[in-house]
Amino acid sequence: MPDQEQNQQYDVTVIGAGVVGASIARRLSAYQLRVALVEKEADVSFGTSKANSGIIHGGFHHEGSYLKTKLELQGNMMFDQLQRELHFPFKRCGILVAAMNEEELKAIQFLYHRGRENGSAGIELCSRERTLELEPKLSPDVVGGLYAPIGGIIEPYRFVFSLVESALRNGVELYRDFQVSRVERDGADDFYRIFDRQDRKILSRYVVNAAGLYADEVSQLFGAEEFQITPRKGEYYLLDRMTQACPSKVLFPVPNQVSKGMLVIPTVEGTVLVGPTAEEIRDKEDLSTSREKLDSIFDSARRMVPKVSTRDVITSFSGLRPVLEGDDFYIEVSKKAPRLIQAAGIQSPGLTAAPAIGEYVKDLLKKAGLPLQEKPDYQAEVPRVPRVRDRRPFDVDDLVRRNPAYGNIVCRCEEVSEAEIIEAIRRGHRTLDGIKFFTRSGMGRCQGGFCTAKIIEIIMRETGLPYHEISKRGKESRVFWRSL
């Protein structure tokens, strides 16, 4: 092989740096392998993973025969250790499904028995009194409930960032803005040659297709299985942390065949999510929201929590889930393309299952012939980033003495300091959204109205980027355009 190709030669390439691809890359980083993680967006977690409910599910929504149910329960039990190692925001607050009439109570009983059969630890069928004891914010019309104490909440983008940082610290190489557009295979040396739209090239013996909404298109590029990913849009509303509607548990209505319904979700950082809708669409880039969905979302949420109010809304957003026919995860060694692992159709509970998917794909790669030898110097932990809002005043004084930039609060709503913005930039996050997801700057009541200009100044100062190259989430979303 020509010398110029040596630096782009990998044992495994993972396509897609969402929560699934990041989990796989981190797991592989524990072995003596050369691993590449490629992402078509300007930063990791900018696809499906950035806009979801942030729920760690409790193992009762789906039949035990599904692969996703097995991986959901396995993944659920891995989060406590992961949080200790990676320091992402996570809380095991529990999930409560509320029955509002006797018919729904029958459905609750069915979910309870399913959860017991699946092995959901501590799952409980609750009377009306017990349900209201667990969550006083619920409507007094509730007639019973299902409680899954192993359920929880997480900041999904911070989880992905932490996974990727851990993988990079252990030797994984990350390619941002790398949209796979062409694949060639040379049978003589058993390498795939993978090209992006700028004709950059990497070579890889094994490939994992974790491309989310675009997994079907990536599969075609490799001459592998043909399947169709359908986007399912979910619209959410975010309520201010001062809302009186913030519950202590994740609140589910009784689900239907298409959706788990309109949820009321306390986020791990103190705000409240209401939603999502579930609408199958065609456009994989359609992240629009619609005013007409507002009334239906809030009418449904108020049925469970009467204090939910549109007055508390600070923003709305939507996310797309990659739906595959059959409604289960598709994680297999390809039968058509050698040394390709398919990890497609990973919708809910994909976030919960992601750590277990990393283990599962690692085992599939070993089965496909990849030699695995553990690294003696593998580092599971990443350094914790000090955050002003998590510290007591005297502790903040200590931070400021060590680094005066902690004394300059850039985002007042979320109490984010200049030092935290700088740390985000130094860890590779150079877009406004990347910095927002890493630090929470711009996520408060004013939604960046106060801090955006200050953050732009810091990006320019720390990176040397001119103003017209500053973007929200990549090149197509530049904040300023240079005049001609």
Beta strands, then each sheet from edge to edge (+ up, - down):
strand 1: 9-15
strand 2: 35-38
strand 3: 55-56
strand 4: 90-91
strand 5: 95-99
strand 6: 124-126
strand 7: 144-148
strand 8: 152-154
strand 9: 173-175
strand 10: 180-186
strand 11: 191-196
strand 12: 201-209
strand 13: 229-239
strand 14: 250-252
strand 15: 263-266
strand 16: 272-275
strand 17: 279-280
strand 18: 313-324
strand 19: 330-333
strand 20: 340-344
strand 21: 409-411
strand 22: 416-417
sheet 1: 9+ 2+ 1+ 12+ 11- 10+
sheet 2: 9+ 2+ 1+ 12+ 20+ 19-
sheet 3: 3+ 8- 4+
sheet 4: 6+ 7- 5+ 14+
sheet 5: 15+ 16- 13+ 17-
sheet 6: 15+ 16- 13+ 18-
sheet 7: 21+ 22-
end
